Amino acid sequence: MSNKKTNLKKNSRRKFIKNTGMAAAGFMIVPRHVLGGTGFIAPSDKLNIAGIGVGGKGQSDIASFAESPNVNIVSLCDVDDRQAIASREAFPKASYFSDFREMLEKEGNNIDAVSVSTPDHNHAVAAYQAMAMGKHVYVQKPLTHDIWEARMLTEAAKKYKVVTQMGNQGGSGDGVRKMKEIYDTGIIGDVHTVKCWTNRAIWPQALQTPTKKDRIPKGLNWDLWLGTAAARDYNNAYLPFDWRGWSDFGTGALGDMACHIMDPVYRILPILYPDTVECSVSDSFSGNFEYKDYPKSFPNSSKIHLSYPRTDGKGKIKVTWMDGGLLPERPEELGDDEALGNWDGGVLFIGTKGKLMADCYGANPRLLPLSLNEQFEVEETIARIPEGHYLQWVNACMAGYGNAETSSSFDYAGPFTESILIGNLALKSYFEVDPTVENQSFWGGGKQYYGRKRLQWDAANMKITNFEPANKYVKRTYRDGYSVG
């Protein structure tokens, strides 16, 4: 890579995988017995992985790790026996637990690495405990539920010297690497504005908190599923997938998809933390002028504006996020019948000289107008990850801390997640009362409502400086029995 490309970020955590011979070759661990010509991989040469949350996405995560001949899946943990069936059948020799704390205590000596794919609210407590025991960790996106948790996991990875990876697979894809190569040519100039959008949520949102008590399904340990969250009655509105829309458990459309869609923004552009955030959300009514309150559920759609100071001191970059079907205005350079991103969403870089668009995961980057791509060929200067996101982490774990890189190690994924969750802080605090404003009401209905407000973010201290009620969303209080640090 040229010096310009290599020094895109002053902080080394923001670089792409270095274009060394090891990275370019895909770096695979070859056990000593294979080198000896026997073709046999001894158990001592394998990486013993445990899975916390092994249904749904956790099932495919574990299966992806097991594609490596160097992996043993030695232990499985899930609070819902129904969701764990497929993984238990695939790995019948693995021990099985309902409580990750018990699994780590009893199987700790047999485990080298841990994959965490629980609902968002339990990511941090499971990952931190594993790291504190010296276990390498792979954690599904978003890395954490809260901003403070992301900072804690970032620091823990360095403290305990473990190999880490967040599960935003596009971070190891060819698309985001090609997008950077295009950007580095200077053809679109300096990016000043970015538009990001997704079709999510594809689950119910803008709901009032359930009051009905449903029967707990057989095989589900509801208390363990709640984990860090406050105790409440079971309701079918939460499981198995719809927890994403509830702010106590999930992180909404932004948390679900921004780690995929905004990855090119954070990976390519010279930014770190936003200094301001503001948002607007779709209103909901139950009757004429009867405002529907949904403080525990994310809105059906939202628009979030983040302002990032450039790390090179050259002004700011404005990033806008849209979800729930909201879309940016179609660029003039894009034909009426040409696709704006793809079904999942997309990202649009707007520079001083041109525009660059990609699909979800940073896939299929292309200049606008599309005819430019027929005339423009970019040199491949950044090493690709032929083994993919999962096995890149496996190989790095086997190489040992500090001996190989991963695309979304926590020194990258932690600040990235913080940046995303600042948007959710704005959404959650949207309906908080502003104590400095008198006579707050919503169309005379008595609803305490302060409307849109630009929030000032102090990243060093993880604090909103101009609206104290928002700071309750930086860090929540866990139930007894759960902790980080």
C-alpha positions in Angstrom: 0.0 0.0 0.0 1.2 3.5 -0.6 2.0 5.8 2.3 -1.3 7.6 1.8 -3.2 4.3 2.0 -1.3 3.0 5.0 -1.7 6.2 7.0 -5.5 6.7 6.4 -5.9 6.5 10.2 -3.2 7.6 12.7 -4.5 4.9 15.1 -3.3 1.5 13.9 -6.6 -0.1 15.0 -8.3 1.6 12.0 -6.1 0.1 9.3 -7.2 -2.6 7.0 -5.4 -6.0 7.3 -1.8 -5.2 6.5 -0.6 -6.1 3.1 2.1 -8.5 4.4 2.9 -11.8 2.9 1.1 -13.5 5.9 -2.1 -11.5 5.4 -2.1 -11.8 1.6 -1.7 -15.6 1.9 -4.7 -15.8 4.2 -2.5 -17.1 7.0 -3.5 -20.6 8.0 -2.2 -22.5 11.0 -0.5 -25.8 10.0 -0.2 -28.2 12.9 3.2 -29.8 13.4 1.8 -33.3 12.6 0.8 -32.1 9.2 4.2 -30.7 8.6 5.6 -34.0 9.6 3.7 -35.6 6.8 1.2 -37.7 8.7 -1.8 -35.5 7.8 -3.0 -36.0 11.4 -4.1 -33.1 13.5 -3.6 -33.9 17.2 -6.3 -32.7 19.7 -3.5 -30.6 21.4 -3.2 -28.7 18.1 -6.8 -27.7 18.0 -8.7 -24.6 19.3 -11.4 -25.6 21.7 -14.4 -23.3 21.3 -17.5 -22.9 23.5 -20.7 -21.3 22.3 -22.9 -19.1 24.4 -26.2 -18.8 22.6 -26.2 -21.6 20.0 -29.6 -21.2 18.3 -30.4 -19.0 15.4 -27.4 -16.9 14.5 -25.4 -18.7 17.2 -26.0 -22.0 15.4 -24.5 -20.7 12.1 -21.6 -19.1 14.0 -20.6 -22.3 15.6 -21.0 -24.2 12.4 -18.8 -21.7 10.6 -16.0 -22.1 13.2 -16.3 -25.9 12.9 -15.4 -25.6 9.1 -11.8 -25.3 10.2 -10.1 -28.7 10.8 -8.3 -27.0 13.7 -11.4 -26.5 15.8 -13.2 -28.5 18.4 -16.6 -27.4 19.6 -16.3 -28.5 23.2 -19.2 -26.9 25.0 -22.6 -25.4 24.2 -24.8 -23.0 26.3 -28.3 -21.8 25.7 -31.2 -20.7 27.9 -33.7 -22.2 25.5 -33.4 -26.0 24.9 -35.7 -25.6 21.8 -33.2 -23.3 20.1 -30.2 -25.4 20.9 -31.5 -28.7 19.3 -29.6 -28.3 16.0 -26.3 -27.4 17.5 -26.5 -30.2 20.1 -27.2 -32.7 17.3 -24.3 -31.3 15.2 -21.9 -31.6 18.2 -23.1 -34.4 20.4 -19.8 -34.7 22.3 -20.0 -31.1 23.5 -21.1 -30.5 27.1 -24.3 -28.5 27.4 -25.4 -25.8 29.9 -28.1 -23.3 30.4 -26.1 -20.8 32.4 -22.9 -19.4 30.8 -21.5 -18.7 34.2 -21.7 -22.3 35.2 -20.3 -23.4 31.9 -17.2 -21.1 32.2 -16.7 -22.3 35.8 -16.9 -26.0 35.1 -15.4 -26.1 31.6 -12.9 -23.3 31.8 -9.9 -25.5 31.7 -11.1 -27.2 28.5 -12.0 -23.9 26.7 -9.6 -21.8 24.6 -12.1 -19.4 23.0 -15.8 -18.4 23.3 -18.4 -17.3 20.8 -21.2 -15.1 22.2 -24.5 -14.9 20.3 -27.1 -14.1 22.9 -29.6 -11.2 22.7 -27.8 -7.9 22.9 -28.4 -7.2 26.6 -26.2 -10.2 27.6 -23.3 -9.8 25.2 -21.0 -7.8 27.6 -21.4 -9.8 30.7 -20.7 -13.1 29.0 -17.8 -11.7 26.9 -16.2 -10.0 29.8 -16.2 -13.0 32.0 -14.7 -15.1 29.3 -11.9 -12.5 28.6 -11.1 -12.2 32.3 -10.5 -16.0 32.2 -8.0 -15.5 29.3 -10.4 -16.8 26.6 -10.4 -15.4 23.1 -13.9 -14.1 22.2 -16.0 -13.7 19.1 -19.1 -11.5 19.9 -22.0 -11.0 17.5 -22.9 -7.4 16.5 -23.6 -5.0 18.0 -20.7 -5.7 20.4 -22.7 -4.4 23.3 -26.1 -3.1 24.4 -24.7 0.1 26.2 -22.0 2.6 25.4 -20.2 2.0 28.6 -20.1 -1.7 28.0 -18.3 -1.2 24.6 -15.6 0.9 26.3 -15.2 -1.8 29.0 -14.8 -4.7 26.5 -12.3 -2.6 24.5 -10.2 -2.1 27.6 -10.6 -5.7 28.7 -9.2 -7.1 25.4 -6.0 -5.2 25.9 -5.8 -6.0 29.6 -6.3 -9.7 29.3 -4.4 -10.0 25.9 -7.0 -12.0 24.1 -7.9 -12.2 20.4 -11.2 -10.6 19.6 -13.6 -10.2 16.7 -17.1 -8.7 16.4 -19.5 -10.5 14.1 -19.9 -7.9 11.3 -18.8 -10.2 8.5 -18.7 -7.5 5.9 -15.6 -6.1 7.7 -13.6 -9.0 6.2 -15.3 -8.8 2.8 -13.9 -7.7 -0.5 -16.5 -5.0 -1.0 -15.3 -2.6 1.7 -11.7 -3.1 0.6 -12.5 -2.2 -3.0 -14.5 0.8 -1.7 -11.4 2.1 0.1 -9.3 1.5 -2.9 -11.7 3.6 -5.0 -11.8 6.3 -2.3 -8.0 6.4 -2.0 -7.7 7.3 -5.7 -9.2 10.7 -4.8 -11.8 10.4 -7.6 -14.7 11.6 -5.3 -12.6 14.1 -3.4 -13.0 14.8 0.3 -16.2 13.2 1.7 -18.3 15.7 3.7 -21.6 13.9 3.9 -22.7 10.3 4.2 -26.2 8.7 3.9 -26.9 5.3 5.4 -30.2 3.4 5.3 -31.8 0.1 6.0 -35.2 -1.7 5.5 -35.1 -2.8 9.2 -37.0 -3.1 11.4 -38.5 -6.4 10.1 -40.0 -7.1 13.6 -42.7 -5.3 15.6 -41.7 -1.9 17.1 -43.6 1.1 18.6 -45.4 -1.2 21.0 -46.7 -0.5 24.5 -45.1 -2.6 27.2 -47.0 -6.0 27.6 -49.1 -6.4 30.7 -50.4 -9.9 30.0 -48.6 -12.9 31.5 -48.1 -15.7 29.1 -47.1 -19.3 29.9 -43.4 -19.8 29.8 -42.6 -22.4 27.0 -41.2 -25.7 28.0 -37.4 -25.7 27.7 -37.0 -22.0 28.2 -35.3 -20.7 31.3 -36.9 -17.3 31.4 -34.9 -16.0 34.4 -31.6 -16.8 32.7 -32.9 -15.3 29.4 -33.6 -12.1 31.2 -30.0 -12.1 32.4 -29.0 -8.5 33.1 -32.5 -7.1 32.5 -35.0 -6.3 35.3 -37.4 -9.2 36.2 -40.8 -9.2 34.5 -43.4 -11.7 33.5 -42.9 -13.7 30.3 -44.8 -12.5 27.3 -44.8 -14.0 23.7 -44.1 -10.5 22.4 -40.4 -10.9 23.3 -39.4 -14.2 21.9 -37.9 -15.8 19.9 -36.9 -12.9 17.6 -38.9 -9.9 18.5 -36.7 -8.9 21.5 -34.7 -6.7 19.0 -37.5 -4.1 19.1 -37.5 -3.8 22.9 -34.9 -1.4 24.3 -34.3 -3.4 27.5 -33.1 -6.4 25.4 -32.2 -5.2 21.8 -30.8 -2.2 20.1 -33.4 -1.8 17.3 -32.8 -1.3 13.7 -29.7 0.8 14.2 -28.0 -1.8 16.5 -28.9 -4.7 14.2 -27.8 -3.2 10.9 -25.4 -0.3 11.4 -22.5 -2.5 12.2 -22.9 -3.9 8.6 -24.0 -0.7 6.8 -21.8 1.9 8.5 -18.7 -0.3 8.6 -17.3 1.3 5.4 -18.0 4.8 6.9 -16.0 4.1 10.1 -13.4 1.9 8.4 -12.5 4.2 5.5 -13.1 7.8 6.7 -10.9 9.7 9.2 -13.4 9.7 12.1 -13.5 8.4 15.6 -16.4 9.6 17.8 -19.2 12.1 16.9 -19.5 15.3 18.9 -23.2 15.9 18.4 -26.2 13.7 17.7 -29.9 14.5 17.0 -32.8 12.5 15.8 -36.4 12.4 14.8 -38.8 9.5 15.1 -42.2 8.5 13.7 -45.1 9.4 15.9 -47.8 6.9 16.8 -51.4 7.6 17.7 -54.1 5.4 19.2 -56.9 7.9 18.3 -57.5 11.5 17.4 -54.7 13.4 19.1 -54.2 10.5 21.5 -50.5 10.1 21.6 -49.3 6.5 21.9 -46.4 6.1 24.4 -43.8 3.4 23.7 -40.8 4.3 25.8 -39.6 0.6 26.1 -39.9 -0.1 22.4 -38.0 1.5 19.5 -40.0 3.6 17.0 -41.2 2.2 13.7 -38.8 4.5 11.8 -36.2 7.1 12.7 -33.6 9.4 11.3 -30.4 10.1 13.2 -27.8 12.8 12.4 -24.2 12.3 13.7 -21.5 15.0 13.3 -18.0 13.6 13.3 -14.9 15.8 13.6 -12.3 14.6 11.2 -9.2 13.1 12.9 -7.0 15.0 10.4 -8.4 18.3 11.6 -10.0 19.2 8.3 -13.6 20.0 9.4 -16.4 17.6 10.0 -18.3 14.8 8.3 -22.1 14.6 8.6 -23.5 11.1 8.7 -27.3 10.5 8.5 -28.9 7.1 9.4 -32.4 6.2 8.2 -34.4 3.1 9.1 -38.0 1.8 8.9 -38.3 2.4 5.2 -37.0 6.0 5.1 -34.6 6.6 2.2 -32.3 9.4 1.2 -33.1 11.5 -1.8 -32.1 9.7 -4.9 -28.8 11.2 -6.2 -29.2 13.1 -9.4 -26.5 10.9 -10.9 -28.6 7.7 -10.3 -31.1 6.8 -13.0 -34.8 6.5 -12.1 -34.7 2.7 -12.5 -31.2 2.1 -11.1 -31.0 0.5 -7.7 -30.4 2.6 -4.6 -28.3 0.3 -2.5 -29.9 -3.2 -2.2 -32.8 -4.8 -0.4 -31.1 -4.6 3.0 -30.0 -0.9 2.6 -26.9 0.9 1.5 -24.4 3.7 2.1 -23.7 6.8 0.0 -20.4 8.8 0.2 -20.8 12.4 -1.0 -17.5 14.0 -1.8 -16.3 17.3 -3.2 -15.7 15.7 -6.6 -18.2 12.8 -6.8 -20.3 10.1 -5.2 -19.6 6.5 -4.2 -22.4 4.0 -3.2 -22.4 0.5 -1.8 -24.9 -2.1 -0.7 -25.2 -3.6 2.8 -21.9 -5.0 4.0 -20.1 -2.6 1.8 -20.8 -4.9 -1.1 -20.8 -3.9 -4.8 -19.2 -0.4 -4.4 -19.8 1.8 -7.5 -19.2 5.3 -8.6 -22.1 7.5 -9.7 -23.1 7.8 -12.4 -22.8 4.1 -13.0 -21.3 4.7 -16.4 -18.1 5.8 -14.7 -17.4 2.3 -13.5 -17.1 1.2 -17.1 -14.3 3.7 -17.6 -12.6 3.3 -14.2 -10.4 0.5 -13.0 -8.9 0.5 -9.6 -5.7 -1.3 -8.6 -6.0 -3.9 -5.9 -3.7 -2.7 -3.1 -5.3 -4.1 0.1 -5.0 -7.7 1.0 -8.2 -9.7 0.9 -9.3 -12.2 3.6 -9.8 -15.5 1.6 -10.6 -17.5 4.7 -13.4 -15.2 5.7 -14.4 -13.5 8.9 -14.9 -16.6 11.1 -11.7 -18.5 10.2 -9.7 -15.3 10.3 -10.5 -15.2 14.0 -9.9 -18.9 14.5 -6.4 -18.6 12.8 -5.6 -15.5 14.9 -6.5 -17.3 18.1 -4.2 -20.2 17.2 -1.4 -17.8 16.4 -1.8 -16.1 19.7 -2.4 -12.6 20.9 -0.4 -10.0 19.0 0.7 -12.5 16.2 -2.1 -12.0 13.7 -4.8 -9.4 13.0 -8.6 -9.6 12.8 -10.8 -7.3 10.8 -13.0 -6.2 13.7 -10.9 -6.6 16.8 -12.3 -4.8 19.8 -9.9 -1.9 19.5 -11.8 -1.2 16.2 -15.2 -2.7 17.0 -15.5 -1.1 20.5 -15.2 2.6 19.4 -17.3 1.8 16.3 -20.1 0.3 18.5 -19.9 3.3 20.9 -20.4 5.5 17.9 -23.5 3.6 16.8 -25.0 3.4 20.3 -24.8 7.2 20.7 -27.5 7.2 18.0 -29.6 4.9 20.2 -29.0 7.1 23.2 -30.6 9.9 21.2 -33.6 7.7 20.3 -34.1 6.6 23.9 -33.9 10.1 25.3 -36.2 11.6 22.7 -39.2 11.5 25.0 -37.4 12.4 28.2 -38.5 15.6 29.9 -36.2 18.6 29.7 -36.0 20.0 33.2 -35.0 23.4 31.8 -38.2 23.9 29.8 -41.5 24.9 31.4 -45.0 24.0 30.4 -44.0 21.1 28.2 -47.0 19.4 26.5 -47.9 17.7 23.4 -50.8 19.4 21.6 -52.5 20.1 25.0 -52.6 16.4 25.8 -50.5 16.6 28.9 -47.7 14.5 27.4 -44.3 15.7 28.6 -42.4 16.2 25.4 -39.3 18.3 24.5 -39.1 17.5 20.8 -35.9 17.4 18.8 -32.7 18.4 20.5 -29.1 18.4 19.4 -27.1 16.5 22.0 -23.5 17.4 22.7 -21.3 14.3 23.3 -18.1 14.3 25.4 -16.5 11.1 24.2 -13.6 11.1 26.7 -16.0 11.1 29.6 -18.9 9.2 27.9 -21.3 12.0 28.8 -24.0 14.2 27.2 -23.1 17.7 28.4 -26.3 19.6 27.6 -29.1 17.3 28.6 -28.6 15.3 31.8 -31.6 12.9 31.4 -30.0 11.3 28.4 -27.0 10.1 30.4 -29.1 7.3 32.0 -28.7 5.5 28.7 -24.9 5.4 28.7 -24.8 2.7 31.3 -27.7 0.7 32.8 -28.0 -1.1 36.1 -27.8 -4.9 36.0 -29.8 -7.4 38.0 -27.9 -9.0 40.9 -25.7 -11.8 39.7 -24.4 -10.1 36.6 -21.5 -7.7 36.2 -18.8 -6.3 33.9 -15.4 -5.6 35.4 
